[in-house]
Amino acid sequence: MGLFKRNPFGHILILKKWLIRYLGVLTHRRFRGFNELQIEGSEIIKELPETNVLFISNHQTYFADVVAMFHVFNASLSGRQDTIKNVGYIWQPKLNMYYVAAKETMKAGLLPKIFAYAGSISIERTWRSEGKDVNRQVKMSDISSIAKALDDGWVITFPQGTTTPFKPIRKGTAHIIKRYQPIVVPVVIDGFRRSFDKKGLRIKKKNILQSMEIKAPLEIDYENDTIDAIVEKIEYAIEQHPSFLKVLSKEQIQEMEELNKQREY
């Protein structure tokens, strides 16, 4: 019974552990070798409770963002601060860590399905499907899955739902925050879209400085803050509020305009 213990989603934990170990070793040099990941604030990770933590982040690639967070979070839990030096930390990974991803993305091939087993909460997007704009109702089963994951551990989500910068925050994230009252930890990343292709699987360019800043948990009045107020707090926390456009360099603005034309999601 113990050997084949499963998580709330039916995944066998020993299999998930070995999968995370293998993927961790396989991907480590992408963040400490071919490129260098600069980390700030990882000491916050060790102070978090075991469950009901929601990480919110801007989004730059389909998979590399999440993989980097798995490395940083596990390294921090094993005693490292602001470093992923020595991949031995992946030997005992945190198994109750999940991330929210589009269902169609996680079904697109064998590798995404493997990544899904490592911790994906696959949901149907209400605004985009197969490269086209749609408008459909939120599935309550998707909300229930996120709630189940929060009850079991930590959840990583990308509230813009797209890798294109400065797109609006989806209000669904704010509704989840208000309803389930998790500790909300902002994460800001950069350099990933310059390092990797859109999917985050192929190294596009080497010797790129990647960065990840883990910020202190947001102060949220779960009873009195409105959905719009929570959305605005998220925008500022992950540095995707329109006001941040004023401090971008010309190169960053040009890069953003090119991405907006591509309609990645």
Secondary structure, 3 states (H helix, E strand, C coil): CCCCCECCCCCEHHHHHHHHHHHHHHHHHHCECCCEEEEECCHHHHCCCCCCEEEEECCCCCCHHHHHHHHHHHHHHCCCCCCCCCHHHHHCCCCCEEEEEEHHHHCCCHHHHHHHHCCEEEECCCCEECCEECCCCCCHHHHHHHHHHHHHCEEEECCCCCCCCCCCCCHHHHHHHHHHCCEEEEEEEECHHHHECCCCCCECCCCCEEEEEECCCCCCCCCCCCHHHHHHHHHHHCCCCHHHHHHCCHHHHHHHHHHHHHCCC
